[in-house]
Amino acid sequence: MPNYEGILPLYKPKGLTSHDCIFKLRKLLNFKKIGHTGTLDPEVDGVLPICLGRATKIAQYLLDYAKTYEGVVHLGTATDTEDGTPGC
C-alpha cells in the first residue's frame, strides 16, 4: 500500500460533497488514511484541504483558522431555504 503524507489542496466542484471527494481519492490512490478539514456544501465550489496519512492528526487544529468565502448576490431573488437551493 502506498504511503502518502501531507496536505493536498483539492478543488471541489459544485455537485460533489466533501465525502464524495474523499471516497474518490481513496479509490484513486488506493489509500485509506484520508480526511478533510471542513465540509463544503455540495452547491459550492472551492478548495478543500485534504489531509493524507499522518497529516490527518492535524486536521482538528486547521479547523481553528479563519476561512474566507466569496460569493455573488443576485438582488430580487428569494428562496425559502435562504441559499441557492430551492426548498422542498
C-alpha positions as CSV (number, residue, x, y, z in Angstrom):
1,M,0.0,0.0,0.0
2,P,1.4,3.5,-0.8
3,N,2.4,5.8,2.0
4,Y,1.1,9.3,1.3
5,E,1.6,12.1,3.8
6,G,0.8,15.8,3.8
7,I,-2.0,18.2,2.9
8,L,-3.5,18.2,-0.6
9,P,-5.4,21.4,-1.7
10,L,-8.2,19.8,-3.7
11,Y,-10.5,21.9,-5.9
12,K,-14.0,20.6,-5.2
13,P,-16.5,21.4,-8.0
14,K,-20.2,22.0,-7.5
15,G,-22.3,18.9,-7.2
16,L,-19.9,16.8,-5.2
17,T,-20.0,16.5,-1.4
18,S,-16.8,16.7,0.6
19,H,-17.4,13.0,1.4
20,D,-17.6,12.2,-2.3
21,C,-14.2,13.7,-2.8
22,I,-12.7,11.6,0.0
23,F,-14.3,8.5,-1.4
24,K,-13.0,9.1,-4.9
25,L,-9.5,9.8,-3.6
26,R,-9.4,6.7,-1.5
27,K,-10.2,4.6,-4.6
28,L,-7.9,6.6,-6.9
29,L,-4.9,6.5,-4.6
30,N,-5.7,3.0,-3.1
31,F,-5.2,4.7,0.3
32,K,-7.4,4.7,3.4
33,K,-6.0,7.3,5.8
34,I,-7.5,10.4,4.2
35,G,-9.7,13.2,5.8
36,H,-10.8,16.7,5.1
37,T,-10.6,19.8,7.3
38,G,-14.2,21.0,6.9
39,T,-17.2,20.4,4.8
40,L,-18.0,22.4,1.7
41,D,-21.7,22.5,0.7
42,P,-22.4,20.4,-2.4
43,E,-23.8,23.6,-4.2
44,V,-20.5,25.5,-3.9
45,D,-17.1,25.0,-5.4
46,G,-13.8,25.8,-3.7
47,V,-10.6,24.5,-2.3
48,L,-11.0,21.6,0.2
49,P,-7.8,20.8,2.1
50,I,-7.3,17.1,2.2
51,C,-5.1,15.5,4.9
52,L,-3.2,12.3,4.0
53,G,-1.5,9.9,6.3
54,R,-0.1,11.3,9.5
55,A,-1.3,14.8,8.5
56,T,-4.8,13.6,9.4
57,K,-3.8,14.2,13.1
58,I,-3.5,18.0,12.5
59,A,-6.9,18.4,10.8
60,Q,-8.6,19.3,14.1
61,Y,-6.2,22.2,14.5
62,L,-6.7,23.5,11.0
63,L,-10.4,24.0,11.7
64,D,-9.5,26.8,14.2
65,Y,-8.0,29.0,11.4
66,A,-10.2,31.7,9.8
67,K,-11.7,30.9,6.4
68,T,-12.5,33.2,3.5
69,Y,-15.7,32.9,1.4
70,E,-16.5,34.7,-1.8
71,G,-20.0,34.9,-3.3
72,V,-22.3,36.6,-5.8
73,V,-25.5,38.2,-4.7
74,H,-28.5,38.4,-7.1
75,L,-30.9,41.1,-6.0
76,G,-34.6,40.4,-6.4
77,T,-34.2,36.7,-6.0
78,A,-35.5,34.8,-3.0
79,T,-35.7,31.1,-1.9
80,D,-37.3,29.6,1.2
81,T,-34.0,27.9,2.1
82,E,-32.1,31.2,2.2
83,D,-29.5,29.8,-0.3
84,G,-29.4,28.9,-4.0
85,T,-31.1,25.6,-3.4
86,P,-34.9,25.5,-3.8
87,G,-36.8,24.1,-0.8
88,C,-39.0,21.0,-0.7
